[in-house]
Amino acid sequence: MIPEFLVTHSGGFHADELLSTVVLTRLFPEARITRSRAPEWITPGPDRIIYDVGGAYDADAGIFDHHQRGAPLRDDGQPYSSFGLIWKHFGRDYLAASGVPEADIEDIHASFDGSFVLPIDLTDNGALSPSGPLAGLTLPALLETLKPVFDETDPDADDRAFHAALAIARSFVEARIGKSAAKRRAEALVHKAIVAAGENRVLELPMGMPFRPAIIKAGADHLLFVVHPRDKDWCVTGIRREEEGFALRADLPAAWAGLTNGDLEAASGVKGASFCHNGRFIAAAKSREAALKMAEIAVAEAVADA
């Protein structure tokens, strides 16, 4: 079915129908967004997809609401919003239309659902209520700040605000999907580098990229440092022990902390060493050879202190 209309409710908007609209407009760019609660619009028909309104969930009929009694739940009992329902039925097609390789679609569909869609679903249903000083900076809260103020009298204000918010919502979805796809590409490159490194404790990469997930996935527990080019110099970077926190498998030598250029060259004995962060998690060098030598020295000290 290629719909002529994408129908959601009029009036104030929330993140779930905005984000649903991001997905649907990518798949059906010629369809007209219609915001209405009129019965003639929110009744299923072959020319439309209805979401976040209509009081029913029937994918075959093209209606995806979650406000009714007996609203749909995930397999684990958590509630869907319209975004979750639209992502469930149209998310894979959205990823394909976004250029995600077929082999990566299932994994990215599931990871995006768990990390991005589910929090929107829970927040919209009142099953999750962010608190604290950052509560007003969640994506749903920020999108809702774009609603017209209470005493706005222009009858078109809601629709104008919806479309302005839609552009912003689209940028977040596209960026998140783009990063997920890039992460998969990085994993392939890092895995190749891990194989090439063998038992070496230093992993050399062709460019800066996310590396920890692939290292963990490969079980490469022996690796201590990563070396890669960066603009006009080279980096030596530590590998975090855990996803959260800053503890490393090995720190760079304490004698290098906070030094630059000649002072660092003298302390390390490496010509071309140019910078070491005071936190000892990253250093820089003017050449590949210098970066690899710094990493070699750091490994030797870490192993000796173990």
FENZI-V913471 format. One record per residue. N is the residue number from 1. RES is the residue in one letter. PHI is phi in whole degrees, -180 to 180 (* if undefined). PSI is psi as a letter, one per 30 degrees, with the letter a starting at -180 (* if undefined). OMEGA is omega as a letter, one per 30 degrees, with the letter a starting at -180 (none if undefined). Layout:
N,RES,PHI,PSI,OMEGA  N,RES,PHI,PSI,OMEGA
This chain:
1,M,*,k,l  2,I,-110,j,a  3,P,-73,k,l  4,E,-88,f,a  5,F,-134,k,l  6,L,-112,j,a  7,V,-108,k,l  8,T,-135,l,a  9,H,-76,l,l  10,S,-85,a,l  11,G,82,a,a  12,G,-61,l,a  13,F,-122,l,l  14,H,-131,l,a  15,A,-63,e,a  16,D,-67,e,l  17,E,-78,f,l  18,L,-63,e,a  19,L,-70,e,l  20,S,-61,e,a  21,T,-66,e,l  22,V,-57,e,a  23,V,-65,e,a  24,L,-70,e,a  25,T,-72,f,l  26,R,-70,e,a  27,L,-82,e,a  28,F,-130,i,a  29,P,-65,f,a  30,E,-88,f,a  31,A,-72,k,a  32,R,-94,k,l  33,I,-74,k,a  34,T,-123,j,a  35,R,-105,j,a  36,S,-159,l,l  37,R,-116,g,a  38,A,-66,k,a  39,P,-54,e,a  40,E,-68,f,l  41,W,-94,e,a  42,I,-95,g,l  43,T,-95,k,a  44,P,-57,k,l  45,G,-159,l,a  46,P,-70,f,a  47,D,-102,g,a  48,R,-150,l,l  49,I,-116,k,a  50,I,-113,k,a  51,Y,-148,k,a  52,D,64,g,l  53,V,-162,l,l  54,G,108,f,l  55,G,71,g,l  56,A,-156,l,l  57,Y,-128,j,a  58,D,-149,j,a  59,A,-60,e,a  60,D,-65,e,l  61,A,-88,f,l  62,G,78,h,l  63,I,-127,k,a  64,F,-137,i,l  65,D,-109,l,a  66,H,-141,g,a  67,H,-95,f,a  68,Q,-84,l,l  69,R,-60,k,a  70,G,71,g,a  71,A,-61,l,a  72,P,-68,k,l  73,L,-123,l,l  74,R,-71,l,a  75,D,-59,f,l  76,D,-91,g,l  77,G,90,f,l  78,Q,-81,k,a  79,P,-79,k,l  80,Y,-89,k,l  81,S,-105,a,l  82,S,-62,e,a  83,F,-63,e,l  84,G,-60,e,l  85,L,-68,e,l  86,I,-65,e,l  87,W,-65,e,l  88,K,-58,e,a  89,H,-95,f,a  90,F,-122,f,a  91,G,-62,e,a  92,R,-65,e,l  93,D,-65,e,l  94,Y,-62,e,a  95,L,-63,e,l  96,A,-62,e,l  97,A,-67,f,l  98,S,-89,g,l  99,G,88,g,l  100,V,-71,k,l  101,P,-57,k,a  102,E,-55,e,a  103,A,-66,f,a  104,D,-101,f,a  105,I,-62,e,a  106,E,-62,e,a  107,D,-65,e,a  108,I,-70,e,l  109,H,-59,e,a  110,A,-70,e,a  111,S,-68,e,l  112,F,-67,e,l  113,D,-61,e,a  114,G,-73,e,a  115,S,-96,f,a  116,F,-120,e,a  117,V,-74,e,a  118,L,-58,e,l  119,P,-60,e,l  120,I,-65,e,l  121,D,-58,e,a  122,L,-67,e,l  123,T,-64,e,a  124,D,-64,e,a  125,N,-91,g,a  126,G,75,g,l  127,A,-86,f,l  128,L,-139,k,a  129,S,-129,j,a  130,P,-57,k,a  131,S,-135,l,l  132,G,90,a,a  133,P,-65,f,a  134,L,-95,g,a  135,A,-59,e,a  136,G,-80,g,a  137,L,-110,g,l  138,T,-70,l,a  139,L,-59,e,l  140,P,-58,e,a  141,A,-67,e,a  142,L,-66,e,l  143,L,-64,e,a  144,E,-72,f,l  145,T,-67,f,a  146,L,-85,f,l  147,K,-65,l,l  148,P,-62,l,l  149,V,-72,l,a  150,F,-62,f,a  151,D,-104,g,l  152,E,-69,k,a  153,T,-105,f,a  154,D,-69,k,a  155,P,-65,f,l  156,D,-94,g,a  157,A,-63,e,a  158,D,-62,e,a  159,D,-67,e,l  160,R,-63,e,l  161,A,-65,e,l  162,F,-58,e,a  163,H,-71,e,l  164,A,-66,e,l  165,A,-67,e,a  166,L,-61,e,l  167,A,-63,e,l  168,I,-71,e,l  169,A,-59,e,a  170,R,-61,e,a  171,S,-64,e,l  172,F,-69,e,l  173,V,-64,e,a  174,E,-63,e,l  175,A,-66,e,a  176,R,-67,e,l  177,I,-65,e,l  178,G,-60,e,l  179,K,-69,e,l  180,S,-64,e,l  181,A,-65,e,l  182,A,-65,e,l  183,K,-61,e,l  184,R,-65,e,l  185,R,-65,e,l  186,A,-63,e,l  187,E,-58,e,a  188,A,-66,e,a  189,L,-68,e,a  190,V,-67,e,l  191,H,-60,e,l  192,K,-61,e,l  193,A,-68,e,l  194,I,-64,e,l  195,V,-61,e,a  196,A,-66,e,a  197,A,-72,f,a  198,G,61,b,a  199,E,-89,f,l  200,N,-58,k,a  201,R,-87,f,l  202,V,-114,k,l  203,L,-102,k,l  204,E,-101,k,a  205,L,-115,l,a  206,P,-75,f,l  207,M,-167,l,l  208,G,-69,k,a  209,M,-166,l,l  210,P,-63,k,a  211,F,-122,f,a  212,R,-61,e,a  213,P,-57,e,a  214,A,-71,e,l  215,I,-64,e,l  216,I,-65,e,a  217,K,-60,e,a  218,A,-80,f,a  219,G,68,g,a  220,A,-85,i,a  221,D,-71,f,a  222,H,-78,f,a  223,L,-72,k,a  224,L,-118,e,a  225,F,-140,l,l  226,V,-121,k,l  227,V,-120,k,l  228,H,-156,l,l  229,P,-72,l,l  230,R,-148,j,a  231,D,51,c,a  232,K,-104,g,l  233,D,-137,a,a  234,W,-128,k,a  235,C,-111,k,l  236,V,-120,j,a  237,T,-126,k,l  238,G,-77,l,a  239,I,-114,k,a  240,R,-66,k,l  241,R,-71,e,a  242,E,-126,l,l  243,E,-62,e,l  244,E,-100,l,l  245,G,89,l,a  246,F,-122,g,l  247,A,-63,k,a  248,L,-106,l,l  249,R,-62,e,l  250,A,-155,k,l  251,D,-90,l,l  252,L,-69,l,a  253,P,-54,k,a  254,A,-61,e,a  255,A,-67,f,a  256,W,-92,f,a  257,A,-56,k,l  258,G,78,g,a  259,L,-92,l,l  260,T,-137,l,l  261,N,46,b,a  262,G,-59,e,l  263,D,-63,e,l  264,L,-72,e,l  265,E,-59,e,a  266,A,-67,e,a  267,A,-71,e,a  268,S,-94,f,a  269,G,77,g,a  270,V,-113,j,l  271,K,-70,k,a  272,G,102,f,l  273,A,-66,k,a  274,S,-124,f,a  275,F,-165,k,l  276,C,-138,k,l  277,H,-63,k,l  278,N,-61,f,l  279,G,-80,f,l  280,R,64,g,l  281,F,-106,f,l  282,I,-150,k,l  283,A,-138,l,a  284,A,-136,l,l  285,A,-144,l,a  286,K,-84,f,a  287,S,-146,l,l  288,R,-60,e,a  289,E,-61,e,l  290,A,-67,e,l  291,A,-64,e,l  292,L,-65,e,l  293,K,-66,e,l  294,M,-60,e,l  295,A,-64,e,l  296,E,-62,e,l  297,I,-64,e,a  298,A,-62,e,l  299,V,-63,e,a  300,A,-60,e,l  301,E,-68,e,a  302,A,-64,e,a  303,V,-68,e,a  304,A,-65,e,a  305,D,-85,f,a  306,A,-69,*,none
